[in-house]
Structure formats: structure tokens, C-alpha cells
Amino acid sequence: MTVLPIIKQNYLYKIAKQGKRADGRGFNEYRDIIIEPGIISKAEGSARVRIGKTQVVCGIKMDIGDPYSDTPNSGVISTAAELIPLASPDFEAGPPQADAIELARVVDRGIRESEVIKLDELCIIPAEKIWILFIDIHIIDYDGNLFDTASLAALAALYNTKVPMERFKEFFEKIKESHPVVNDYLQAHQTDYPLPMREPPISSTYVKFNDVIVADPSIDEEEIADARLTVATDKNGDIRAMQKGLKGSFTVEEIQNIIKDSLVNGEALRKKLNESVGS
């Protein structure tokens, strides 16, 4: 650790011992959150999310393709994240960095394993043609807590998504005679329709430096953190996923307290998301 982070760590730890954070928040308090769905007209779905000064844009595009052999009757998800250089001096142009790959995987896993998208309803011709969703996450400004910001952006974009029947009208006209089963699909979906979704789990991220644990870490708090834990909970208060990061560790009691706090923040974030997307 360089001299500057040591000085910063000592300062943040000193005020934390007084029950304070550098920006005046409580230990379990989030920064202001703004969710703006439908900001990209050319995409099937999109959203911009701000948590404090951290800003993430997510766009959804859809295409028709072949299913995987092990899930012949389910749609496919492909998630990618880009850490744009203008967002931070630490981000570089070129191939995806390790941080971008981890971010994409965490968001993808949260969407996939929670089954928030009804992928079985994105089958057009069983074992032959399905819808593919491309979830593209772009970091516009980085000031800490990319995991929660990117997750909220992806969920808001998915809720904003319309399956593009009109754009593929010519494709359906060509195949409906050779594949009569398509007619059943077309009768149910004659025009663009909302992506079939379930209620999502909501992620809440915490970091630990020394023996202090805070929610929604700022970039300064992330820089000195020993450990990170993201907990995703559903509307029933059940844990749906957990993601541990960095080299440090948490005690059992600390994890239990984080889970309790994540339930409170998860409920507030879910309400904010639902209000923003109109669900």
C-alpha cells in the first residue's frame, strides 16, 4: 500500500470510530439513487442508473438464434461490461480488463441464477430457434460500488425491454409455412411485447476496512477495503446470491449483520426500481 492510501485509511478509520463517514452518511446508508429507463431509442431496452456520482448505462439488444444443446427450449443471455476510460483514470482502452469481466459475470449470474427472465417463454421453435438477449453494461463515471449500480441498470433495462417482433416480421413470414408451430407463437405475440420477467433479487454491497463495515462504498472506501461482500435478497427476504471479493475476510457475526442490513437496503432499492420502471 502506498503512502497516500495509508493516510487515507487512517483518516477514514479515525472518523469511522466516531460513527462517521467522509460524506456524512450512516454506515448502512446509500447515496442518492436515480434510475432512468428508456434512454436509448435504438435499443430494445435501456436504462441509466446513478448511485452518487457513479453512473452506469445498460442497453439490451435482441436477436434470433440457435439454442444451446442442453437448454433447447430456452432463450439465451449474453452479458458484457465495458469500463470506459473517461469514467476513471484507472480504466484503459482495449480488451476487457479483469474488473470488467468480474462485473459482467456477477451481473450475469444474478440475472441467470435468479431466473428473473422467463427464458422458457423466449423459445420460438423448440430445439431450433430462440431469442438471444445481449446485455451491454457501460461504466460512464466511477465513484465506487459498480456492482449495485450495474445490477440496477441491467434490471431497469430488462424491465424496459420489448421483444422486437416488428423488426423480425420478415423473418417470421418466411418461416411460418415451413414451421407451423410458429403460428401458435405469432398468435400470442403479434407485435412487440414486454420481456417476460419475474420479481428480481436486489444486490447490496458492503466493504470492510480494519473492523469497520459500510454499505454502498465510495471510491475512497473501496480503495482501502480489505474485503467486499455483495448479498442479493428477494422480496420475501430470502438470500438468492452472495459474492465475496478482495483478499480479506469476514467473521460469521459480521456476515450475519451484513445480511440483516442487506434486507433493509434491498427493500428500499426494490421500491426505487419498481417506482422507476412502473412495475
MIRORO-786444 format. One record per residue (C-alpha): residue number from 1; residue in three letters; x, y, z. Coordinates in Angstrom, 2 decimals, padded with zeros to 5 digits. Layout:
! residues N
+-----+---------+---------+---------+---------+
: num : residuo :       X :       Y :       Z :
+-----+---------+---------+---------+---------+
: NUM :     ALA :       X :       Y :       Z :
...
+-----+---------+---------+---------+---------+
***
This chain:
! residues 279
+-----+---------+---------+---------+---------+
: num : residuo :       X :       Y :       Z :
+-----+---------+---------+---------+---------+
:   1 :     MET :  000.00 :  000.00 :  000.00 :
:   2 :     THR :  001.38 :  003.43 : -000.92 :
:   3 :     VAL :  001.69 :  006.33 :  001.50 :
:   4 :     LEU : -001.46 :  008.14 :  000.26 :
:   5 :     PRO : -003.81 :  005.18 :  000.81 :
:   6 :     ILE : -002.31 :  004.63 :  004.27 :
:   7 :     ILE : -003.03 :  008.26 :  005.18 :
:   8 :     LYS : -006.50 :  007.95 :  003.68 :
:   9 :     GLN : -007.15 :  004.70 :  005.52 :
:  10 :     ASN : -006.09 :  006.18 :  008.83 :
:  11 :     TYR : -008.35 :  009.19 :  008.30 :
:  12 :     LEU : -011.40 :  007.14 :  007.24 :
:  13 :     TYR : -010.87 :  004.69 :  010.09 :
:  14 :     LYS : -010.47 :  007.52 :  012.63 :
:  15 :     ILE : -013.76 :  009.20 :  011.70 :
:  16 :     ALA : -015.47 :  005.78 :  011.43 :
:  17 :     LYS : -014.58 :  005.16 :  015.07 :
:  18 :     GLN : -016.56 :  008.34 :  015.77 :
:  19 :     GLY : -019.55 :  006.86 :  013.91 :
:  20 :     LYS : -018.97 :  008.99 :  010.79 :
:  21 :     ARG : -018.17 :  008.58 :  007.09 :
:  22 :     ALA : -016.35 :  011.16 :  004.97 :
:  23 :     ASP : -019.54 :  012.13 :  003.09 :
:  24 :     GLY : -021.71 :  012.26 :  006.21 :
:  25 :     ARG : -023.66 :  009.03 :  005.60 :
:  26 :     GLY : -024.51 :  006.38 :  008.14 :
:  27 :     PHE : -022.70 :  003.05 :  007.87 :
:  28 :     ASN : -025.74 :  001.35 :  006.25 :
:  29 :     GLU : -026.86 :  004.35 :  004.21 :
:  30 :     TYR : -026.78 :  004.59 :  000.41 :
:  31 :     ARG : -026.02 :  007.67 : -001.62 :
:  32 :     ASP : -028.77 :  009.26 : -003.71 :
:  33 :     ILE : -030.07 :  006.88 : -006.39 :
:  34 :     ILE : -031.50 :  007.91 : -009.76 :
:  35 :     ILE : -032.93 :  005.33 : -012.20 :
:  36 :     GLU : -033.82 :  006.45 : -015.72 :
:  37 :     PRO : -035.27 :  003.74 : -018.00 :
:  38 :     GLY : -035.64 :  004.04 : -021.77 :
:  39 :     ILE : -032.80 :  006.43 : -022.55 :
:  40 :     ILE : -031.63 :  004.74 : -025.80 :
:  41 :     SER : -034.23 :  004.75 : -028.56 :
:  42 :     LYS : -032.37 :  002.29 : -030.81 :
:  43 :     ALA : -032.17 : -000.44 : -028.17 :
:  44 :     GLU : -034.85 : -002.98 : -027.22 :
:  45 :     GLY : -034.44 : -001.74 : -023.65 :
:  46 :     SER : -032.13 :  000.60 : -021.76 :
:  47 :     ALA : -031.54 :  002.44 : -018.52 :
:  48 :     ARG : -029.12 :  004.79 : -016.80 :
:  49 :     VAL : -028.52 :  004.46 : -013.07 :
:  50 :     ARG : -026.66 :  006.84 : -010.79 :
:  51 :     ILE : -025.63 :  005.98 : -007.25 :
:  52 :     GLY : -023.96 :  009.11 : -006.00 :
:  53 :     LYS : -021.52 :  010.07 : -008.75 :
:  54 :     THR : -021.18 :  006.52 : -010.08 :
:  55 :     GLN : -023.06 :  006.30 : -013.38 :
:  56 :     VAL : -023.83 :  003.19 : -015.45 :
:  57 :     VAL : -025.72 :  002.84 : -018.73 :
:  58 :     CYS : -027.15 : -000.51 : -019.82 :
:  59 :     GLY : -028.55 : -001.36 : -023.23 :
:  60 :     ILE : -030.43 : -004.50 : -024.32 :
:  61 :     LYS : -030.43 : -005.85 : -027.86 :
:  62 :     MET : -032.22 : -008.98 : -029.02 :
:  63 :     ASP : -031.66 : -011.35 : -031.92 :
:  64 :     ILE : -032.94 : -014.72 : -033.06 :
:  65 :     GLY : -030.51 : -017.61 : -032.91 :
:  66 :     ASP : -029.93 : -021.25 : -032.11 :
:  67 :     PRO : -030.41 : -022.62 : -028.58 :
:  68 :     TYR : -027.77 : -024.40 : -026.55 :
:  69 :     SER : -027.97 : -028.19 : -026.79 :
:  70 :     ASP : -028.55 : -028.57 : -023.03 :
:  71 :     THR : -031.37 : -025.97 : -022.98 :
:  72 :     PRO : -033.07 : -026.46 : -026.37 :
:  73 :     ASN : -036.27 : -024.68 : -025.41 :
:  74 :     SER : -034.87 : -021.66 : -023.54 :
:  75 :     GLY : -033.67 : -018.23 : -024.55 :
:  76 :     VAL : -030.03 : -017.24 : -024.15 :
:  77 :     ILE : -028.37 : -014.41 : -022.17 :
:  78 :     SER : -025.02 : -012.81 : -023.03 :
:  79 :     THR : -023.67 : -010.13 : -020.67 :
:  80 :     ALA : -020.71 : -007.83 : -021.26 :
:  81 :     ALA : -019.30 : -004.86 : -019.34 :
:  82 :     GLU : -017.06 : -002.07 : -020.56 :
:  83 :     LEU : -015.02 :  000.17 : -018.28 :
:  84 :     ILE : -014.82 :  003.27 : -020.44 :
:  85 :     PRO : -011.54 :  005.21 : -019.95 :
:  86 :     LEU : -013.38 :  008.50 : -019.46 :
:  87 :     ALA : -015.01 :  007.03 : -016.34 :
:  88 :     SER : -011.74 :  006.68 : -014.42 :
:  89 :     PRO : -008.01 :  007.22 : -014.96 :
:  90 :     ASP : -007.56 :  003.57 : -013.90 :
:  91 :     PHE : -009.62 :  002.27 : -016.84 :
:  92 :     GLU : -007.79 :  001.52 : -020.08 :
:  93 :     ALA : -008.95 :  001.09 : -023.67 :
:  94 :     GLY : -008.54 : -002.30 : -025.31 :
:  95 :     PRO : -009.59 : -005.85 : -024.42 :
:  96 :     PRO : -011.85 : -006.31 : -021.35 :
:  97 :     GLN : -009.98 : -005.90 : -018.07 :
:  98 :     ALA : -010.28 : -008.38 : -015.21 :
:  99 :     ASP : -012.55 : -005.97 : -013.32 :
: 100 :     ALA : -014.89 : -005.70 : -016.32 :
: 101 :     ILE : -015.04 : -009.48 : -016.69 :
: 102 :     GLU : -015.81 : -009.93 : -012.97 :
: 103 :     LEU : -018.50 : -007.23 : -013.11 :
: 104 :     ALA : -020.18 : -008.84 : -016.13 :
: 105 :     ARG : -020.08 : -012.27 : -014.51 :
: 106 :     VAL : -021.59 : -011.06 : -011.24 :
: 107 :     VAL : -024.45 : -009.25 : -013.02 :
: 108 :     ASP : -025.00 : -012.18 : -015.39 :
: 109 :     ARG : -025.03 : -014.70 : -012.54 :
: 110 :     GLY : -027.53 : -012.63 : -010.59 :
: 111 :     ILE : -029.91 : -012.48 : -013.55 :
: 112 :     ARG : -029.39 : -016.06 : -014.69 :
: 113 :     GLU : -029.50 : -017.93 : -011.37 :
: 114 :     SER : -032.42 : -015.92 : -010.01 :
: 115 :     GLU : -034.38 : -016.78 : -013.19 :
: 116 :     VAL : -035.67 : -013.21 : -013.29 :
: 117 :     ILE : -036.15 : -013.58 : -017.06 :
: 118 :     LYS : -038.64 : -016.26 : -018.11 :
: 119 :     LEU : -036.27 : -017.81 : -020.64 :
: 120 :     ASP : -038.63 : -020.68 : -021.39 :
: 121 :     GLU : -041.04 : -018.12 : -022.88 :
: 122 :     LEU : -038.37 : -016.95 : -025.32 :
: 123 :     CYS : -038.49 : -020.15 : -027.35 :
: 124 :     ILE : -039.80 : -019.68 : -030.91 :
: 125 :     ILE : -039.25 : -023.13 : -032.42 :
: 126 :     PRO : -038.37 : -025.82 : -029.86 :
: 127 :     ALA : -034.77 : -027.01 : -030.27 :
: 128 :     GLU : -034.33 : -024.74 : -033.32 :
: 129 :     LYS : -034.89 : -021.00 : -032.78 :
: 130 :     ILE : -034.89 : -018.89 : -029.66 :
: 131 :     TRP : -034.40 : -015.26 : -028.64 :
: 132 :     ILE : -030.91 : -014.15 : -027.56 :
: 133 :     LEU : -030.55 : -011.21 : -025.16 :
: 134 :     PHE : -027.38 : -009.14 : -025.24 :
: 135 :     ILE : -026.92 : -007.14 : -022.04 :
: 136 :     ASP : -024.29 : -004.44 : -022.56 :
: 137 :     ILE : -023.12 : -002.52 : -019.49 :
: 138 :     HIS : -021.12 :  000.70 : -019.89 :
: 139 :     ILE : -019.48 :  002.47 : -016.96 :
: 140 :     ILE : -019.77 :  006.21 : -017.61 :
: 141 :     ASP : -018.47 :  007.56 : -014.30 :
: 142 :     TYR : -016.86 :  005.59 : -011.48 :
: 143 :     ASP : -017.05 :  006.70 : -007.86 :
: 144 :     GLY : -017.45 :  003.35 : -006.10 :
: 145 :     ASN : -019.93 :  000.45 : -005.90 :
: 146 :     LEU : -020.14 : -000.66 : -009.52 :
: 147 :     PHE : -021.78 : -003.97 : -008.57 :
: 148 :     ASP : -025.02 : -002.47 : -007.25 :
: 149 :     THR : -025.12 :  000.29 : -009.87 :
: 150 :     ALA : -024.59 : -002.12 : -012.78 :
: 151 :     SER : -027.07 : -004.63 : -011.37 :
: 152 :     LEU : -029.78 : -001.99 : -011.01 :
: 153 :     ALA : -029.05 : -000.66 : -014.51 :
: 154 :     ALA : -029.35 : -004.15 : -016.02 :
: 155 :     LEU : -032.62 : -004.86 : -014.19 :
: 156 :     ALA : -034.13 : -001.48 : -015.12 :
: 157 :     ALA : -033.11 : -002.02 : -018.77 :
: 158 :     LEU : -034.62 : -005.52 : -018.81 :
: 159 :     TYR : -037.91 : -004.24 : -017.40 :
: 160 :     ASN : -037.85 : -001.59 : -020.14 :
: 161 :     THR : -037.25 : -004.18 : -022.89 :
: 162 :     LYS : -039.76 : -005.03 : -025.62 :
: 163 :     VAL : -039.31 : -008.23 : -027.64 :
: 164 :     PRO : -038.85 : -006.84 : -031.21 :
: 165 :     MET : -041.50 : -008.73 : -033.17 :
: 166 :     GLU : -041.92 : -005.91 : -035.69 :
: 167 :     ARG : -038.20 : -005.81 : -036.50 :
: 168 :     PHE : -038.25 : -009.54 : -037.31 :
: 169 :     LYS : -041.58 : -009.52 : -039.14 :
: 170 :     GLU : -039.99 : -010.59 : -042.42 :
: 171 :     PHE : -038.19 : -013.48 : -040.71 :
: 172 :     PHE : -041.42 : -014.82 : -039.24 :
: 173 :     GLU : -043.21 : -014.53 : -042.58 :
: 174 :     LYS : -040.52 : -016.66 : -044.22 :
: 175 :     ILE : -040.52 : -019.50 : -041.71 :
: 176 :     LYS : -044.16 : -019.82 : -040.65 :
: 177 :     GLU : -045.11 : -022.01 : -043.63 :
: 178 :     SER : -042.24 : -024.47 : -043.13 :
: 179 :     HIS : -042.64 : -024.41 : -039.33 :
: 180 :     PRO : -046.37 : -024.45 : -038.45 :
: 181 :     VAL : -045.54 : -024.29 : -034.73 :
: 182 :     VAL : -044.51 : -020.66 : -035.28 :
: 183 :     ASN : -048.15 : -019.76 : -035.93 :
: 184 :     ASP : -049.01 : -020.53 : -032.31 :
: 185 :     TYR : -046.23 : -018.18 : -031.19 :
: 186 :     LEU : -047.41 : -015.46 : -033.61 :
: 187 :     GLN : -050.99 : -015.71 : -032.43 :
: 188 :     ALA : -049.83 : -014.97 : -028.89 :
: 189 :     HIS : -047.33 : -012.28 : -029.94 :
: 190 :     GLN : -048.42 : -010.33 : -033.00 :
: 191 :     THR : -046.48 : -007.18 : -032.12 :
: 192 :     ASP : -043.67 : -006.03 : -029.80 :
: 193 :     TYR : -044.32 : -007.16 : -026.25 :
: 194 :     PRO : -042.67 : -006.72 : -022.82 :
: 195 :     LEU : -039.89 : -009.11 : -021.93 :
: 196 :     PRO : -041.40 : -011.79 : -019.65 :
: 197 :     MET : -039.96 : -011.13 : -016.19 :
: 198 :     ARG : -040.25 : -012.24 : -012.58 :
: 199 :     GLU : -039.64 : -010.21 : -009.43 :
: 200 :     PRO : -035.84 : -009.79 : -009.16 :
: 201 :     PRO : -033.48 : -010.19 : -006.22 :
: 202 :     ILE : -031.70 : -006.95 : -005.31 :
: 203 :     SER : -027.97 : -006.71 : -004.59 :
: 204 :     SER : -026.50 : -004.75 : -001.71 :
: 205 :     THR : -022.71 : -004.34 : -001.42 :
: 206 :     TYR : -020.55 : -003.81 :  001.67 :
: 207 :     VAL : -016.81 : -003.36 :  002.24 :
: 208 :     LYS : -014.66 : -003.80 :  005.31 :
: 209 :     PHE : -011.57 : -001.84 :  006.28 :
: 210 :     ASN : -009.94 : -002.74 :  009.58 :
: 211 :     ASP : -013.03 : -003.65 :  011.65 :
: 212 :     VAL : -015.40 : -001.13 :  010.03 :
: 213 :     ILE : -018.10 : -002.27 :  007.57 :
: 214 :     VAL : -020.01 :  000.16 :  005.35 :
: 215 :     ALA : -022.71 : -000.15 :  002.68 :
: 216 :     ASP : -022.52 :  001.36 : -000.81 :
: 217 :     PRO : -018.79 :  002.09 : -000.61 :
: 218 :     SER : -017.38 :  005.25 : -002.15 :
: 219 :     ILE : -014.28 :  005.01 : -004.32 :
: 220 :     ASP : -012.09 :  006.04 : -001.36 :
: 221 :     GLU : -013.60 :  003.34 :  000.85 :
: 222 :     GLU : -013.16 :  000.73 : -001.89 :
: 223 :     GLU : -009.54 :  001.74 : -002.36 :
: 224 :     ILE : -008.63 :  000.89 :  001.23 :
: 225 :     ALA : -011.01 : -002.06 :  001.66 :
: 226 :     ASP : -009.76 : -005.42 :  002.89 :
: 227 :     ALA : -012.88 : -007.37 :  001.89 :
: 228 :     ARG : -016.10 : -006.93 : -000.07 :
: 229 :     LEU : -019.40 : -008.79 :  000.17 :
: 230 :     THR : -022.45 : -008.46 : -002.11 :
: 231 :     VAL : -025.71 : -010.02 : -000.90 :
: 232 :     ALA : -028.77 : -010.41 : -003.14 :
: 233 :     THR : -032.15 : -010.85 : -001.46 :
: 234 :     ASP : -035.65 : -011.32 : -002.87 :
: 235 :     LYS : -038.94 : -009.71 : -001.90 :
: 236 :     ASN : -039.58 : -012.48 :  000.64 :
: 237 :     GLY : -036.33 : -011.70 :  002.45 :
: 238 :     ASP : -034.57 : -014.85 :  001.26 :
: 239 :     ILE : -030.90 : -014.82 :  000.21 :
: 240 :     ARG : -030.56 : -015.54 : -003.52 :
: 241 :     ALA : -026.82 : -014.98 : -004.02 :
: 242 :     MET : -023.64 : -013.90 : -002.27 :
: 243 :     GLN : -020.37 : -012.72 : -003.85 :
: 244 :     LYS : -017.17 : -012.31 : -001.84 :
: 245 :     GLY : -014.35 : -010.13 : -003.17 :
: 246 :     LEU : -010.85 : -008.95 : -002.21 :
: 247 :     LYS : -008.36 : -010.80 : -000.01 :
: 248 :     GLY : -009.69 : -010.03 :  003.46 :
: 249 :     SER : -012.29 : -011.98 :  005.43 :
: 250 :     PHE : -015.49 : -011.52 :  007.43 :
: 251 :     THR : -016.42 : -013.17 :  010.71 :
: 252 :     VAL : -019.65 : -015.15 :  010.99 :
: 253 :     GLU : -021.15 : -012.33 :  013.10 :
: 254 :     GLU : -020.16 : -009.73 :  010.50 :
: 255 :     ILE : -021.78 : -011.75 :  007.72 :
: 256 :     GLN : -024.96 : -012.13 :  009.78 :
: 257 :     ASN : -025.08 : -008.37 :  010.35 :
: 258 :     ILE : -024.47 : -007.66 :  006.65 :
: 259 :     ILE : -027.35 : -009.97 :  005.73 :
: 260 :     LYS : -029.66 : -008.12 :  008.13 :
: 261 :     ASP : -028.61 : -004.76 :  006.71 :
: 262 :     SER : -028.94 : -006.02 :  003.11 :
: 263 :     LEU : -032.59 : -006.89 :  003.76 :
: 264 :     VAL : -033.28 : -003.27 :  004.72 :
: 265 :     ASN : -031.38 : -001.83 :  001.75 :
: 266 :     GLY : -032.75 : -004.46 : -000.63 :
: 267 :     GLU : -036.32 : -003.47 :  000.21 :
: 268 :     ALA : -035.55 :  000.23 : -000.34 :
: 269 :     LEU : -033.71 : -000.41 : -003.63 :
: 270 :     ARG : -036.52 : -002.68 : -004.88 :
: 271 :     LYS : -039.09 :  000.03 : -004.16 :
: 272 :     LYS : -036.95 :  002.58 : -006.03 :
: 273 :     LEU : -036.59 :  000.23 : -009.02 :
: 274 :     ASN : -040.31 : -000.58 : -009.16 :
: 275 :     GLU : -041.26 :  003.10 : -008.96 :
: 276 :     SER : -038.83 :  003.95 : -011.76 :
: 277 :     VAL : -039.91 :  001.22 : -014.20 :
: 278 :     GLY : -043.59 :  001.39 : -013.33 :
: 279 :     SER : -043.96 : -002.21 : -012.21 :
+-----+---------+---------+---------+---------+
***
